Amino acid sequence: MSTPILTPLVVLVAWSMVMWLWMYITRLPAMKAANMKPDPNAPSGEQMSTLPANVRWKADNYNHLMEQPTVFYAIVLALALLGQGDGINLTLAWAYVGIRIVHSLLQALVNKIEVRFVLFFLSSLALIGLTINALRVVFA
């Protein structure tokens, strides 16, 4: 199967791997500088919360890329299988990916929550549009 809508899906997966790498490139040196020894008995997140905020922002964003985008992956695959991977759906998929990448950069570099919220809201609208378009096809 070849459909254009799979390209933004693959780009978002690749971006998630970029954020994973960025997270570890910043986290490991910060852990070393703090003389942190991973403690399996520490409550979840307790040790990482002691790292500088600008280091934690990358991990926070990586975690965000494992949340809502999973719905994006599912709906894009559904649209591809339904033969609806072009036109407005392709535009909405690219909009979602572009906005999520901007959201990542904003969160990882300056973390302005108010702006992040607007970006999250806009990306959610693109995702809702994709979902509605899939529903129209499924129930047509």
C-alpha positions as CSV (number, residue, x, y, z in Angstrom):
1,M,0.0,0.0,0.0
2,S,1.3,3.4,-0.9
3,T,-0.5,6.5,0.3
4,P,0.8,10.0,0.9
5,I,-0.7,10.3,4.4
6,L,1.9,7.8,5.7
7,T,4.7,10.3,5.2
8,P,3.6,12.7,8.0
9,L,3.1,9.6,10.2
10,V,6.7,8.5,9.6
11,V,8.0,12.1,10.0
12,L,6.3,12.3,13.5
13,V,7.8,9.0,14.5
14,A,11.2,10.2,13.3
15,W,10.7,13.5,15.3
16,S,9.9,11.5,18.4
17,M,13.3,9.7,18.0
18,V,15.0,13.1,17.7
19,M,13.4,14.1,20.9
20,W,14.4,10.8,22.5
21,L,18.0,11.5,21.5
22,W,17.9,15.1,22.7
23,M,16.5,14.0,26.0
24,Y,19.4,11.6,26.7
25,I,22.0,14.0,25.3
26,T,21.0,16.5,27.9
27,R,19.8,14.1,30.7
28,L,22.9,11.9,31.1
29,P,25.4,14.7,31.5
30,A,23.0,16.4,34.0
31,M,22.7,13.2,36.0
32,K,26.5,12.9,36.0
33,A,27.0,16.5,37.1
34,A,24.5,15.9,39.9
35,N,26.3,12.7,40.9
36,M,22.9,11.0,40.6
37,K,22.8,7.2,41.0
38,P,19.5,5.7,39.6
39,D,17.6,4.4,42.6
40,P,14.9,1.8,41.7
41,N,13.3,2.3,45.1
42,A,12.8,6.0,44.7
43,P,9.2,7.1,43.8
44,S,8.6,7.5,40.1
45,G,10.0,10.9,38.9
46,E,11.5,11.9,42.3
47,Q,15.1,11.7,41.2
48,M,14.5,13.3,37.8
49,S,12.6,16.2,39.4
50,T,16.0,17.3,40.9
51,L,17.5,17.9,37.5
52,P,17.4,21.4,36.0
53,A,14.1,22.4,34.4
54,N,15.6,22.9,31.0
55,V,16.8,19.3,31.1
56,R,13.4,18.0,32.3
57,W,11.6,19.8,29.5
58,K,13.0,17.5,26.8
59,A,11.8,14.4,28.7
60,D,8.4,16.0,29.4
61,N,8.0,16.6,25.7
62,Y,9.2,13.1,24.7
63,N,6.5,11.8,27.1
64,H,3.9,14.1,25.4
65,L,4.9,12.6,22.1
66,M,3.9,9.2,23.4
67,E,0.4,10.4,24.4
68,Q,-2.0,12.1,22.0
69,P,0.1,11.3,18.9
70,T,-0.8,7.6,19.4
71,V,-4.4,8.6,18.4
72,F,-2.9,10.4,15.4
73,Y,-1.1,7.3,14.3
74,A,-4.3,5.2,14.6
75,I,-6.5,7.6,12.6
76,V,-3.8,8.1,9.9
77,L,-3.5,4.4,9.5
78,A,-7.3,4.1,9.3
79,L,-7.5,6.8,6.7
80,A,-4.8,5.1,4.7
81,L,-6.6,1.8,4.8
82,L,-9.8,3.6,3.8
83,G,-8.1,5.1,0.8
84,Q,-8.5,8.6,2.2
85,G,-4.9,9.5,2.6
86,D,-4.8,12.6,0.3
87,G,-6.5,16.0,-0.1
88,I,-7.7,17.6,3.1
89,N,-6.7,14.6,5.2
90,L,-3.1,14.9,4.0
91,T,-3.2,18.7,4.7
92,L,-4.6,18.1,8.2
93,A,-2.0,15.4,8.9
94,W,0.9,17.6,7.9
95,A,-0.6,20.5,10.0
96,Y,-0.8,18.2,13.0
97,V,2.9,17.1,12.5
98,G,4.1,20.6,11.9
99,I,2.3,22.0,15.0
100,R,3.6,19.1,17.2
101,I,7.2,19.8,16.1
102,V,6.9,23.5,16.8
103,H,5.3,22.5,20.2
104,S,8.3,20.2,20.9
105,L,10.8,22.9,20.1
106,L,8.9,25.5,22.2
107,Q,8.7,23.1,25.2
108,A,12.3,21.9,24.9
109,L,13.8,25.4,24.6
110,V,11.7,27.9,26.5
111,N,8.6,26.1,27.8
112,K,6.0,28.9,27.5
113,I,3.0,27.1,28.7
114,E,0.4,29.6,27.4
115,V,1.8,29.3,23.9
116,R,2.2,25.5,24.2
117,F,-1.5,25.3,25.1
118,V,-2.5,27.2,21.9
119,L,-0.3,24.9,19.8
120,F,-1.8,21.8,21.6
121,F,-5.3,23.1,20.9
122,L,-4.6,23.8,17.3
123,S,-3.0,20.3,16.8
124,S,-6.1,18.8,18.5
125,L,-8.4,20.6,16.0
126,A,-6.4,19.0,13.2
127,L,-6.8,15.6,14.9
128,I,-10.5,16.1,15.4
129,G,-10.8,17.0,11.7
130,L,-9.0,13.8,10.7
131,T,-11.3,11.8,13.0
132,I,-14.5,13.4,11.6
133,N,-13.4,12.7,8.1
134,A,-12.7,9.1,8.9
135,L,-16.1,8.8,10.6
136,R,-17.8,10.2,7.5
137,V,-16.2,7.5,5.4
138,V,-16.9,4.7,7.8
139,F,-20.6,5.6,8.2
140,A,-21.2,6.6,4.6
